[in-house]
Amino acid sequence: MAKMRWMAAAGAIVLMVTALLLPVSAHAQKTLYVGGTQSLTGPFAEDSAAVLLGIEDYVKYVNETKSMAPWRKEKFPADVKLEVLWRDDELKPAKAMPIYEELKAKGMLVGRISGSPIALALKDRMWEDKMGATSMATGSYLLTPPQSIFTYYPIYTDCIAAVADWFKGNWKGTGKPKVAYLTADNAMGRSIEIPEMKAYLEKIGYEFAGTQYVPLVPTSPPTTQLTWLKQKGVDLALGVMINPGSQPTVKEMVRLGMGPFQSHKMTFGVASPGHCGIFAPAMGELGDGYVCAGSFPNWDDPSPGVKFMLDIQKKYHPQKMNTNIMYQGGILEAMIQVEALRLAMQALPVDKLTRKDVLEKGFYMIKNLDTGGISSTPIAYGPGDIEGVDQVRIDQVQKGKVVKVGLTPIRNIYTKK
């Protein structure tokens, strides 16, 4: 009997020593999901695919290295594995709703928003569920009532306010410059039409001329809209568009002799997601003068964040480098989601975490998150504070290249109710 007890004890010791000697990867790892709903079908397809690739690459990096970024000292828990979970919502709220419920049922503790229609459909449900989420859309609708959807670039009204500030600061004309909205005819584009935005433009010295709408993806040139702006003598047109809208708009502007370097001097400035980093390679010098606020650094930027993104792409898919600027958005979303999970795990064991824990002990605790210069400033959140940055980057296309022309404070145009 004593011999049997001795043999059992010895066996237990052998098993313990063996377990201790095994590499971390040999131990049972717990899995946490990141990602969420994507719009891989429809007008955002190219951008969304780049976002998804950025998320996947960052997750590979963290799983392999347990590092959060080359410039950071913090480590991700060795016994936790990340997995990307996503579905294509086709930018349709009717599809996004069941996808959200499916992913939530699978145990997902973070989510994401793929566009304004999806944000409007899911924001209240996410708040009820205490689901913290990152967002590819940044309308003022995210600010009130209390929300759990977090941004990593300024909301659209603050972006176009930055363009207006920049243009006014460089205005050489006499009298008040005339401004108008030339914006996408959807929830994203119309989100700038709030009294506070018009009041701000008039306060800083503009004469407001009115509004013209362009389909999100035009099927014909917006000749009528641009002719109206020309007849009104508009100096600055402001809007929110994606590149499939802004590129044909600028081509028609040039045909009509409109633009900063054309016979009718008019500057066209947009908020992200009308990124110069996508616009310039497609348009070249034809797009000179186009302005976008709220975007990310160009791929030739010397920042550590850009180097990191190029390095991991060369490592994971060197034959298929993705230079869509929204790849950077995907990296930021992954950084934020993973950081929220990491912080929450400092407060509670991974198997005890709830969505509420990740929201309150994760997202709300993100302070001064260093993104290596990918975002315009380090990221910070808190209860009632879902805007991650406090400055707006402004880029302009000059000689076919992206040139950073300004960095201005966020004006907080939208007044939270």
C-alpha positions in Angstrom: 0.0 0.0 0.0 2.8 2.4 0.9 4.6 1.5 -2.3 1.5 2.3 -4.3 1.1 5.7 -2.6 4.8 6.4 -3.3 4.4 5.4 -7.0 1.3 7.7 -7.3 3.1 10.6 -5.7 6.2 10.1 -7.9 3.9 10.0 -11.0 2.3 13.2 -9.9 5.7 14.9 -9.5 6.7 13.7 -12.9 3.6 15.1 -14.5 4.1 18.4 -12.6 7.7 18.8 -13.7 6.7 17.8 -17.3 4.0 20.5 -17.3 6.4 23.1 -16.0 9.0 22.3 -18.7 6.5 22.4 -21.5 6.4 25.6 -23.5 3.5 27.9 -22.9 2.0 27.0 -26.3 1.7 23.4 -25.1 -0.6 24.3 -22.2 -4.4 24.7 -22.7 -4.9 28.3 -23.9 -8.0 30.3 -23.3 -9.4 32.0 -26.4 -10.8 35.5 -26.7 -12.4 36.9 -29.9 -11.8 40.2 -31.6 -13.3 41.6 -34.8 -17.0 41.8 -35.5 -19.3 42.7 -38.3 -17.7 43.8 -41.6 -19.1 45.3 -44.8 -17.2 43.2 -47.4 -20.0 43.6 -49.9 -21.2 47.0 -51.1 -19.6 50.4 -51.3 -17.3 49.9 -48.4 -16.0 46.6 -49.6 -12.4 47.6 -50.4 -12.0 49.6 -47.2 -13.6 46.9 -45.1 -11.3 44.2 -46.6 -8.3 46.3 -45.6 -9.6 46.8 -42.1 -10.1 43.0 -41.7 -6.6 42.3 -43.0 -5.2 44.8 -40.5 -7.1 43.1 -37.6 -5.9 39.7 -38.7 -2.3 40.7 -39.0 -2.3 42.4 -35.6 -3.8 39.3 -34.0 -1.1 37.1 -35.6 1.5 39.5 -34.2 0.2 39.5 -30.7 -0.4 35.7 -30.7 3.2 35.1 -31.8 5.1 37.6 -29.8 2.7 38.5 -26.9 3.8 42.0 -27.4 1.3 44.8 -27.9 3.6 46.8 -30.3 7.4 47.1 -30.8 7.4 50.5 -28.9 5.4 49.2 -25.9 6.6 47.3 -22.8 3.3 45.7 -21.9 2.7 42.1 -22.7 -0.5 40.2 -23.5 -1.2 37.2 -21.2 0.8 34.1 -22.3 -2.1 31.7 -21.7 -4.7 33.6 -23.7 -5.0 33.2 -27.5 -6.8 35.7 -29.7 -9.0 34.7 -32.6 -10.6 36.9 -35.2 -14.4 36.4 -35.6 -16.3 38.2 -38.3 -19.2 38.1 -40.7 -20.2 40.2 -43.7 -23.2 42.4 -43.0 -23.2 43.8 -46.6 -23.8 47.3 -45.0 -27.4 46.2 -44.4 -28.8 46.7 -40.9 -31.2 43.7 -41.4 -28.1 41.5 -41.7 -26.0 43.2 -39.1 -28.6 42.6 -36.3 -28.6 38.8 -36.4 -24.8 38.7 -37.0 -24.4 40.8 -33.8 -26.6 38.3 -31.9 -24.7 35.3 -33.3 -21.3 36.7 -32.4 -22.5 37.7 -29.0 -23.8 34.2 -28.4 -20.4 32.7 -29.3 -18.9 34.6 -26.4 -17.6 37.7 -28.1 -16.8 40.4 -25.5 -16.0 43.3 -28.0 -17.7 44.4 -31.2 -17.3 46.7 -34.2 -19.3 49.0 -36.4 -18.8 48.8 -40.2 -20.7 52.0 -41.2 -23.3 54.6 -40.3 -26.3 52.5 -41.1 -25.0 49.7 -38.9 -24.1 52.2 -36.1 -27.7 53.6 -36.1 -29.1 50.1 -36.0 -26.9 48.6 -33.3 -25.8 51.5 -31.0 -28.7 51.3 -28.5 -28.6 47.5 -28.4 -24.9 47.5 -27.7 -25.4 50.0 -24.9 -28.1 47.8 -23.3 -25.7 44.8 -23.7 -22.7 46.8 -22.3 -20.8 45.8 -25.4 -17.8 47.9 -26.1 -17.1 48.3 -29.8 -14.8 50.1 -32.2 -16.2 51.9 -35.2 -15.3 52.6 -38.8 -18.0 55.3 -38.7 -17.8 58.5 -36.6 -21.1 60.4 -36.8 -22.4 62.7 -34.1 -25.1 60.1 -33.4 -22.5 58.2 -31.3 -22.2 60.9 -28.7 -25.7 60.9 -27.2 -27.4 59.3 -25.4 -24.6 57.4 -23.6 -22.9 55.0 -26.0 -20.4 52.1 -25.9 -19.1 52.6 -29.5 -15.6 54.1 -29.5 -13.9 56.1 -32.3 -10.3 56.4 -33.3 -10.6 59.4 -35.6 -12.6 62.5 -35.1 -16.4 62.6 -35.7 -17.4 64.0 -39.1 -18.4 67.5 -37.9 -15.1 68.0 -36.2 -13.3 66.9 -39.3 -15.0 69.4 -41.6 -14.6 72.1 -38.9 -10.9 71.5 -39.1 -11.0 72.0 -42.9 -13.0 75.2 -42.4 -10.4 76.4 -39.9 -7.5 75.6 -42.2 -9.1 77.2 -45.2 -10.1 80.4 -43.3 -6.6 80.7 -42.0 -5.3 80.7 -45.6 -8.1 82.9 -47.0 -6.7 85.8 -49.2 -10.0 87.0 -50.6 -12.0 90.1 -49.6 -15.2 89.8 -47.6 -16.6 86.6 -46.2 -15.8 83.3 -48.0 -18.8 81.3 -49.1 -19.2 77.8 -47.8 -21.7 75.0 -48.7 -22.2 71.4 -48.0 -21.4 69.0 -50.9 -22.0 65.7 -49.1 -23.1 62.1 -49.6 -26.8 61.4 -49.6 -26.8 58.9 -46.8 -26.7 58.9 -43.0 -23.0 59.5 -42.9 -23.1 62.4 -45.3 -26.2 64.0 -43.7 -24.8 63.7 -40.1 -23.0 67.1 -40.6 -26.3 68.9 -41.0 -26.8 70.0 -37.4 -27.4 73.5 -36.2 -24.1 73.6 -34.3 -22.1 73.0 -37.5 -23.7 75.8 -39.4 -23.4 78.1 -36.4 -19.7 77.4 -36.1 -19.1 78.1 -39.8 -20.9 81.5 -39.5 -19.2 82.3 -36.2 -15.7 82.0 -37.7 -16.6 84.2 -40.6 -18.3 82.2 -43.4 -21.4 83.0 -45.4 -23.4 79.7 -45.6 -24.8 79.1 -49.1 -26.7 75.8 -48.7 -26.4 72.1 -49.4 -26.1 69.8 -52.3 -26.2 65.9 -52.1 -24.3 63.4 -54.2 -25.2 59.6 -54.1 -22.8 57.6 -52.0 -21.6 56.0 -55.3 -22.7 58.2 -58.2 -23.9 56.5 -61.3 -23.4 59.8 -63.3 -21.3 62.9 -62.7 -22.8 65.4 -60.2 -23.0 68.1 -62.8 -26.2 69.7 -61.5 -24.8 69.9 -57.9 -21.5 71.4 -58.9 -23.1 73.9 -61.3 -25.3 75.1 -58.4 -22.2 75.7 -56.3 -20.5 77.5 -59.1 -23.5 79.8 -59.6 -23.6 80.5 -55.9 -19.9 81.5 -56.0 -19.0 79.0 -53.3 -15.3 79.2 -52.2 -15.3 76.1 -49.9 -17.4 72.9 -50.3 -17.5 70.6 -47.3 -18.8 67.1 -47.0 -18.5 63.5 -46.0 -17.8 61.1 -48.8 -16.1 57.8 -49.6 -13.6 57.7 -52.5 -16.1 56.2 -55.0 -18.0 59.4 -54.5 -15.2 62.0 -54.1 -13.2 60.9 -57.1 -15.9 61.3 -59.8 -17.0 64.5 -58.1 -13.5 66.0 -58.4 -13.2 64.8 -62.0 -16.4 66.6 -62.8 -15.2 69.7 -60.9 -12.1 69.8 -63.2 -14.2 69.4 -66.3 -16.3 72.4 -65.2 -13.3 74.5 -64.4 -13.7 74.3 -60.6 -11.0 73.8 -58.1 -8.2 75.6 -56.3 -6.1 75.7 -59.5 -9.0 76.2 -62.0 -10.8 79.2 -63.3 -13.5 79.1 -60.6 -11.5 78.9 -57.4 -13.2 76.4 -55.1 -11.7 74.0 -52.6 -13.4 70.7 -51.8 -12.7 69.3 -48.3 -14.1 66.2 -46.8 -13.9 64.2 -43.6 -12.5 60.7 -43.4 -13.3 58.3 -45.0 -12.5 60.3 -48.1 -8.8 59.6 -47.4 -6.2 61.3 -49.5 -4.1 58.1 -49.2 -6.7 56.4 -51.4 -7.6 59.4 -53.5 -4.1 60.5 -54.6 -2.8 57.2 -56.1 -6.0 56.9 -58.1 -6.3 60.6 -59.2 -2.7 61.8 -59.5 -2.3 65.5 -60.2 -5.9 65.7 -61.5 -6.9 65.7 -57.9 -4.6 68.5 -56.7 -6.1 70.7 -54.1 -8.4 68.0 -52.6 -8.4 68.1 -48.8 -9.3 65.4 -46.3 -9.3 65.8 -42.5 -9.2 63.0 -39.9 -7.2 60.5 -41.8 -4.0 58.5 -41.1 -0.3 59.0 -42.1 0.7 58.3 -45.6 2.7 55.1 -46.2 6.0 57.0 -46.6 5.6 58.6 -43.1 8.6 57.9 -40.9 6.6 57.1 -37.8 7.1 53.8 -35.9 3.5 52.8 -36.5 3.9 52.9 -40.3 7.1 51.0 -40.1 5.4 48.4 -37.9 2.6 48.0 -40.3 4.9 47.6 -43.3 7.0 45.1 -41.4 4.2 42.8 -40.4 2.8 42.9 -43.9 6.2 41.9 -45.3 6.3 39.1 -42.8 2.8 37.7 -43.2 1.9 38.3 -46.9 4.9 39.9 -48.7 3.4 39.2 -52.1 0.2 40.9 -51.2 1.0 44.2 -49.6 -2.2 46.2 -48.9 -1.7 49.9 -49.1 -5.4 50.9 -48.7 -5.2 53.5 -45.9 -8.0 51.7 -44.0 -5.5 48.9 -43.2 -4.3 51.4 -40.7 -7.8 51.7 -39.4 -7.9 47.9 -38.9 -4.6 48.0 -37.0 -6.0 50.7 -34.7 -9.3 48.8 -34.1 -7.4 45.7 -33.2 -5.0 47.6 -30.9 -8.0 49.1 -29.1 -10.0 45.9 -28.8 -6.9 43.9 -27.6 -5.9 46.6 -25.2 -9.4 46.7 -23.7 -9.2 42.9 -23.2 -5.7 43.1 -21.7 -6.7 45.8 -19.2 -9.9 43.9 -18.2 -7.8 40.8 -17.5 -5.7 42.8 -15.1 -8.8 43.2 -13.0 -10.5 39.7 -13.4 -9.5 36.2 -14.5 -10.2 35.6 -18.2 -12.9 33.0 -17.6 -14.8 35.4 -15.4 -14.9 38.3 -17.8 -18.2 39.7 -19.0 -19.0 42.3 -21.7 -19.6 44.9 -18.9 -16.2 44.1 -17.4 -14.4 44.7 -20.7 -16.4 47.9 -21.2 -15.8 49.4 -17.7 -12.4 47.8 -16.8 -11.1 47.7 -20.4 -12.3 50.4 -22.8 -12.9 53.0 -20.1 -9.4 52.4 -18.7 -7.6 53.1 -22.0 -5.5 56.2 -21.4 -2.7 57.6 -23.5 -2.6 54.5 -25.8 0.5 55.0 -27.9 -0.3 53.9 -31.5 3.1 54.8 -32.9 1.7 57.8 -34.7 -1.0 56.0 -36.6 -3.8 57.9 -34.9 -3.5 61.7 -34.8 -2.9 61.6 -31.0 -2.6 58.8 -28.5 -6.0 57.1 -27.7 -7.9 57.8 -24.5 -11.5 56.9 -23.4 -13.7 57.1 -20.3 -17.4 57.0 -19.3 -19.2 59.3 -21.6 -16.0 60.0 -23.6 -16.0 57.8 -26.7 -13.8 60.1 -28.9 -10.3 58.6 -28.9 -8.3 61.6 -30.2 -8.3 65.3 -29.5 -6.7 66.7 -32.6 -7.5 66.5 -36.3 -5.0 65.7 -39.0 -5.4 67.6 -42.3 -4.0 66.4 -45.6 -4.1 67.8 -49.1 -3.2 66.4 -52.5 -0.3 68.4 -54.0 1.4 67.4 -57.2 -0.4 64.1 -57.0 1.1 63.3 -53.5 -0.4 63.4 -50.0 0.9 66.3 -48.0 0.1 66.9 -44.3 -0.9 70.6 -44.0 -2.2 70.9 -40.5 -3.1 69.4 -37.1 -5.8 71.3 -35.3 -7.6 70.9 -32.0 -11.0 69.2 -32.1 -13.7 71.9 -31.8 -16.4 69.7 -30.3 -18.9 71.1 -32.7 -21.7 68.7 -31.7 -23.3 69.7 -28.3 -24.1 66.6 -26.3 -27.7 66.6 -25.3 
